[in-house]
Amino acid sequence: MAFRGWEKLPIRIESGETVEAIAPVIVSASRATDIPAFHAEWFMARLRAGYAPWRNPFNAWQTQYVSFRKTRAVVFWSKNPAPLLPHLPAIDALGINYYFQFTLNDYDADALEPGVPPLVARVETFRRLADRIGPERVVWRFDPLVLTERLTAEALLRRIERLAEALRGCTRKLVISFADIERYRAVQRRLSRHSAGAREFTPEEMASFAVRLVERNERWGFELASCAEEMALDGIAPNRCIDDRLLARCFGDDAELMDFLGVDPLFPGEASSRAALKDRGQRRACGCIVSKDIGEYGTCGHGCLYCYAQR
């Protein structure tokens, strides 16, 4: 049976007014902004309050309320989750499961991510996080892959190779994507001003890059995946960033979450991968299951030139 939307509950907000809120089982925090890096205190305050307001990016007058009463899992997306690390014990105490999509790119020399901390600091944060929650719950993303006059495909592979050596034992999975520049006018505009220029990979370059990445991965042994890519890449599987299989492996003892995922109690480590849970609000090639994102566009301080969520 197809997913028909989240349960709705009445909640009382700070003003004393009672409003209707959706109650998602899985929360995304967030595709729209880096909540761990810039809004960790806000996130914890909202968890304590039991709900968060969410403003429609296409209609600023429309506010939706998101109750955490039914929430069993949060997927964090971040380039710098260090500010959230001190709050992890409090999240654990609430009984909420979570894992991280950690984007760790090596673009320091290219000025593509002007607001991120130095690479050495981000690698250290990655290691600390993996040590705290385990490598399976920290997914490494080198995302997106951008070509410039100086930054060739071979140079990107060398940078991935250096990071892979540094992250051995800290993650099980490497996710890549290729930059979408032509699709977003704001991205085109920002990157057109970049000193070395920037462009997308051609299909032939994507296929060649994938072959060489798979060859190098024989040394690392990561699970390789691609995010929302229409093109099939040999040796690299389509990814599910909001991943029912990962949730089932990591949190199989959470009966409510497993019931939502459709996991057979006799096989608690396996998700059913029900097509009914596919997130229809994402791009066609996206493999994610449904979640509710609570972020807001235009509120991230990293300033990445390739980011479609930056205004």
SULDAPE-V7140 format. One record per residue. N is the residue number from 1. RES is the residue in three letters. OMEGA is omega in whole degrees, -180 to 180 (999 if undefined). Layout:
# SULDAPE-V7140
{{N	RES	OMEGA} {N	RES	OMEGA}}
This chain:
# SULDAPE-V7140
{{1	MET	-176} {2	ALA	176} {3	PHE	-175} {4	ARG	179} {5	GLY	-177} {6	TRP	174} {7	GLU	179} {8	LYS	-177} {9	LEU	171} {10	PRO	176} {11	ILE	176} {12	ARG	-179} {13	ILE	-173} {14	GLU	-179} {15	SER	-176} {16	GLY	-180} {17	GLU	173} {18	THR	-178} {19	VAL	176} {20	GLU	179} {21	ALA	170} {22	ILE	-176} {23	ALA	-177} {24	PRO	174} {25	VAL	-179} {26	ILE	179} {27	VAL	175} {28	SER	-174} {29	ALA	0} {30	SER	173} {31	ARG	-171} {32	ALA	-178} {33	THR	180} {34	ASP	-179} {35	ILE	180} {36	PRO	-176} {37	ALA	-169} {38	PHE	-174} {39	HIS	-179} {40	ALA	-180} {41	GLU	177} {42	TRP	-178} {43	PHE	-179} {44	MET	177} {45	ALA	179} {46	ARG	176} {47	LEU	180} {48	ARG	179} {49	ALA	178} {50	GLY	180} {51	TYR	175} {52	ALA	172} {53	PRO	178} {54	TRP	-178} {55	ARG	180} {56	ASN	-178} {57	PRO	-179} {58	PHE	178} {59	ASN	-173} {60	ALA	-179} {61	TRP	-177} {62	GLN	177} {63	THR	176} {64	GLN	178} {65	TYR	-177} {66	VAL	177} {67	SER	177} {68	PHE	-174} {69	ARG	-178} {70	LYS	-173} {71	THR	179} {72	ARG	-179} {73	ALA	174} {74	VAL	173} {75	VAL	179} {76	PHE	175} {77	TRP	-176} {78	SER	167} {79	LYS	-180} {80	ASN	-179} {81	PRO	-176} {82	ALA	-179} {83	PRO	-180} {84	LEU	-174} {85	LEU	180} {86	PRO	-178} {87	HIS	-177} {88	LEU	177} {89	PRO	179} {90	ALA	177} {91	ILE	177} {92	ASP	-178} {93	ALA	178} {94	LEU	178} {95	GLY	180} {96	ILE	177} {97	ASN	179} {98	TYR	168} {99	TYR	-173} {100	PHE	162} {101	GLN	-172} {102	PHE	177} {103	THR	-179} {104	LEU	178} {105	ASN	176} {106	ASP	-180} {107	TYR	-177} {108	ASP	-176} {109	ALA	-173} {110	ASP	178} {111	ALA	177} {112	LEU	-179} {113	GLU	-169} {114	PRO	-175} {115	GLY	-179} {116	VAL	175} {117	PRO	177} {118	PRO	-176} {119	LEU	-178} {120	VAL	179} {121	ALA	-180} {122	ARG	175} {123	VAL	178} {124	GLU	177} {125	THR	178} {126	PHE	-179} {127	ARG	179} {128	ARG	-179} {129	LEU	179} {130	ALA	178} {131	ASP	-177} {132	ARG	-172} {133	ILE	179} {134	GLY	-174} {135	PRO	-178} {136	GLU	-177} {137	ARG	174} {138	VAL	-178} {139	VAL	180} {140	TRP	176} {141	ARG	164} {142	PHE	-158} {143	ASP	0} {144	PRO	175} {145	LEU	-176} {146	VAL	175} {147	LEU	172} {148	THR	179} {149	GLU	-179} {150	ARG	-175} {151	LEU	-178} {152	THR	176} {153	ALA	179} {154	GLU	178} {155	ALA	177} {156	LEU	179} {157	LEU	178} {158	ARG	180} {159	ARG	175} {160	ILE	-180} {161	GLU	179} {162	ARG	-180} {163	LEU	179} {164	ALA	178} {165	GLU	-179} {166	ALA	-174} {167	LEU	178} {168	ARG	-179} {169	GLY	-177} {170	CYS	-180} {171	THR	177} {172	ARG	-167} {173	LYS	174} {174	LEU	179} {175	VAL	176} {176	ILE	167} {177	SER	179} {178	PHE	-174} {179	ALA	171} {180	ASP	-177} {181	ILE	-176} {182	GLU	-176} {183	ARG	-173} {184	TYR	-176} {185	ARG	-180} {186	ALA	177} {187	VAL	177} {188	GLN	-176} {189	ARG	-179} {190	ARG	-177} {191	LEU	178} {192	SER	179} {193	ARG	-179} {194	HIS	-172} {195	SER	-178} {196	ALA	-177} {197	GLY	178} {198	ALA	178} {199	ARG	177} {200	GLU	169} {201	PHE	168} {202	THR	177} {203	PRO	179} {204	GLU	178} {205	GLU	176} {206	MET	-178} {207	ALA	179} {208	SER	180} {209	PHE	-179} {210	ALA	180} {211	VAL	-178} {212	ARG	177} {213	LEU	179} {214	VAL	178} {215	GLU	-180} {216	ARG	-177} {217	ASN	175} {218	GLU	178} {219	ARG	-173} {220	TRP	179} {221	GLY	177} {222	PHE	164} {223	GLU	-178} {224	LEU	180} {225	ALA	177} {226	SER	-174} {227	CYS	172} {228	ALA	177} {229	GLU	178} {230	GLU	-175} {231	MET	175} {232	ALA	-178} {233	LEU	-178} {234	ASP	178} {235	GLY	-179} {236	ILE	-174} {237	ALA	171} {238	PRO	-175} {239	ASN	165} {240	ARG	-179} {241	CYS	167} {242	ILE	-159} {243	ASP	179} {244	ASP	-179} {245	ARG	179} {246	LEU	178} {247	LEU	-180} {248	ALA	179} {249	ARG	-173} {250	CYS	-171} {251	PHE	-176} {252	GLY	179} {253	ASP	178} {254	ASP	-173} {255	ALA	-178} {256	GLU	179} {257	LEU	-179} {258	MET	177} {259	ASP	178} {260	PHE	-178} {261	LEU	-178} {262	GLY	-179} {263	VAL	177} {264	ASP	-180} {265	PRO	179} {266	LEU	180} {267	PHE	-171} {268	PRO	-180} {269	GLY	-175} {270	GLU	174} {271	ALA	-179} {272	SER	-178} {273	SER	-177} {274	ARG	176} {275	ALA	-179} {276	ALA	-178} {277	LEU	179} {278	LYS	180} {279	ASP	-177} {280	ARG	-180} {281	GLY	-180} {282	GLN	179} {283	ARG	-174} {284	ARG	-176} {285	ALA	180} {286	CYS	-179} {287	GLY	-174} {288	CYS	168} {289	ILE	-173} {290	VAL	173} {291	SER	174} {292	LYS	178} {293	ASP	-177} {294	ILE	-178} {295	GLY	180} {296	GLU	177} {297	TYR	175} {298	GLY	-177} {299	THR	179} {300	CYS	-178} {301	GLY	-178} {302	HIS	177} {303	GLY	-177} {304	CYS	-173} {305	LEU	-176} {306	TYR	-169} {307	CYS	179} {308	TYR	-179} {309	ALA	180} {310	GLN	-178} {311	ARG	999}}
